[in-house]
Amino acid sequence: MQFGQLQLKSNLFLSPLAGYTNLPFRLVLREVGGLSLATTDLVNARSLLERNAKALKLIETNEADSPFAVQLFGAVPEEMRDAAQYLESIGVDSIDINMGCPVRKVCKTGGGSAMMTELDDTAHLVKRMVDAVNIPITAKMRLGWDDKNITAPDLVRVLENVGVAAIFIHGRTREQGFTGTVNLTGIRQVVEAARAIPVIGNGDITTPESAKHMMDATGCHGVSMGRGAFYNPWIFKHTEHLLRTGELLPEPTFAERVRVMRRHFDLMLEVFGEQRGCLMFRKVAPWYAKRFGPVKPFNKAVVLISTRDDFESALADYLDWRQQFADADGELTERYRQGPMVPTFMQDDEPAVAKRKAIPVPKGPVEVW
Ligand SMILES: Cc1cc2nc3c(=O)[nH]c(=O)nc-3n(C[C@H](O)[C@H](O)[C@H](O)COP(=O)(O)O)c2cc1C
């Protein structure tokens, strides 16, 4: 897989999740394996140019966090160009442009999904960026504004002509928000619209099999995972293995899940400090816990942590309590075991669909991503 001149070891990508895809999370995923290029949350180009402290924290990275992309949003061509040059000057490997954000605050300024409806303006803005730097510029978008305006294929043609190196496509419209099913036919149309650049499919992938299914059904060259990576940090490693060998690796043990959660916690404290790291981890731990089996007391305690000691005692109490449901190795006994969530695009048996849960949309700084 190549984005322009940038050679990538894997065709599996991390989707930006504002508030979540920070340095600690990216490092955890890289340590678990299978992930190549990972991106920041969206960053406002103007804030970056003003060296705003929050924007600089969003692009914090280190040597282990490589290759590394920053996602920019903005609608002023000069600002986007200057921000791209700045990012190139500090060693960022690739820049992604947000064209999919449905949040009103972003669209109002002409950024995010609004870019999908103004093809000429968007082409002009992107060309200014492509011409100004040597690193790849990619674009992330939804299928279009709504069902009647599926503009992604047209936009992809325009963007490829001005030099975009790859496309990330979330298979929903802006109007859909996170409802309904990811439209694999829509993703296929985007793949077919591109002449030579890679198209990366995105949306609802929670298992290695669903990643492979999206690639088989749409012809996309790779896939990107957001919530699925949060729900299952092993998804990159296991998908890479499945695509390479045709075999599924066994699910991680409970001890491994706890080890990785603890590592994530340690990195959060290292990067954000104890107080802020603990506050942020309140939103992270329940995602790990989704695969722990019976977990209510842990979720209740972990959303109140303010210190490392609070976390350690929440975990210790939980490990004690959980023993009643587990065997000597800590694995759940048959009665309490549950399979992973399956995306709706993999569920063809209608009645079962309603019974199965869709992957939740985390609460965060943006509610309607
Ligand atoms: C909480 C949250 C924050 C998000 N933030 C961003 C963002 O900063 N930039 C972006 O392009 N997409 C953002 N998205 C969209 C995701 O990158 C992705 O396209 C979407 O969640 C579908 O993929 P998934 O099912 O693998 O999560 C966000 C989604 C969620 C749920």
The ligand as an SDF file (V2000), in Angstrom:
LIG
                    3D

 31 33  0  0  0  0  0  0  0  0999 V2000
  -16.8100   10.1700   18.7990 C   0  0  0  0  0  0  0  0  0  0  0  0
  -16.4680   10.2440   17.3310 C   0  0  0  0  0  0  0  0  0  0  0  0
  -15.5610   11.1870   16.9070 C   0  0  0  0  0  0  0  0  0  0  0  0
  -15.2280   11.2690   15.5400 C   0  0  0  0  0  0  0  0  0  0  0  0
  -14.3120   12.1960   15.1430 N   0  0  0  0  0  0  0  0  0  0  0  0
  -13.9520   12.2600   13.8390 C   0  0  0  0  0  0  0  0  0  0  0  0
  -12.9520   13.1990   13.3970 C   0  0  0  0  0  0  0  0  0  0  0  0
  -12.3290   13.9150   14.1900 O   0  0  0  0  0  0  0  0  0  0  0  0
  -12.6900   13.2530   12.0610 N   0  0  0  0  0  0  0  0  0  0  0  0
  -13.3330   12.4400   11.1440 C   0  0  0  0  0  0  0  0  0  0  0  0
  -13.0500   12.5210    9.9450 O   0  0  0  0  0  0  0  0  0  0  0  0
  -14.2400   11.5220   11.5550 N   0  0  0  0  0  0  0  0  0  0  0  0
  -14.5560   11.4220   12.8670 C   0  0  0  0  0  0  0  0  0  0  0  0
  -15.4670   10.4790   13.2590 N   0  0  0  0  0  0  0  0  0  0  0  0
  -15.9640    9.5100   12.2730 C   0  0  0  0  0  0  0  0  0  0  0  0
  -15.0660    8.2650   12.2790 C   0  0  0  0  0  0  0  0  0  0  0  0
  -13.7490    8.5540   11.8500 O   0  0  0  0  0  0  0  0  0  0  0  0
  -15.6220    7.1520   11.3700 C   0  0  0  0  0  0  0  0  0  0  0  0
  -15.7170    7.6180   10.0520 O   0  0  0  0  0  0  0  0  0  0  0  0
  -16.9750    6.6690   11.8470 C   0  0  0  0  0  0  0  0  0  0  0  0
  -16.9810    6.5180   13.2510 O   0  0  0  0  0  0  0  0  0  0  0  0
  -17.3460    5.3300   11.1900 C   0  0  0  0  0  0  0  0  0  0  0  0
  -16.3240    4.3890   11.3990 O   0  0  0  0  0  0  0  0  0  0  0  0
  -16.3700    3.3360   12.6280 P   0  0  0  0  0  0  0  0  0  0  0  0
  -17.6840    2.6410   12.5570 O   0  0  0  0  0  0  0  0  0  0  0  0
  -15.1770    2.4270   12.3480 O   0  0  0  0  0  0  0  0  0  0  0  0
  -16.2250    4.1130   13.9030 O   0  0  0  0  0  0  0  0  0  0  0  0
  -15.8140   10.3840   14.6040 C   0  0  0  0  0  0  0  0  0  0  0  0
  -16.7230    9.4270   15.0580 C   0  0  0  0  0  0  0  0  0  0  0  0
  -17.0500    9.3370   16.4040 C   0  0  0  0  0  0  0  0  0  0  0  0
  -18.0000    8.2690   16.8590 C   0  0  0  0  0  0  0  0  0  0  0  0
  1  2  1  0
  2  3  1  0
  2 30  2  0
  3  4  2  0
  4  5  1  0
  4 28  1  0
  5  6  2  0
  6  7  1  0
  6 13  1  0
  7  8  2  0
  7  9  1  0
  9 10  1  0
 10 11  2  0
 10 12  1  0
 12 13  2  0
 13 14  1  0
 14 15  1  0
 14 28  1  0
 15 16  1  0
 16 17  1  0
 16 18  1  0
 18 19  1  0
 18 20  1  0
 20 21  1  0
 20 22  1  0
 22 23  1  0
 23 24  1  0
 24 25  2  0
 24 26  1  0
 24 27  1  0
 28 29  2  0
 29 30  1  0
 30 31  1  0
M  END
$$$$
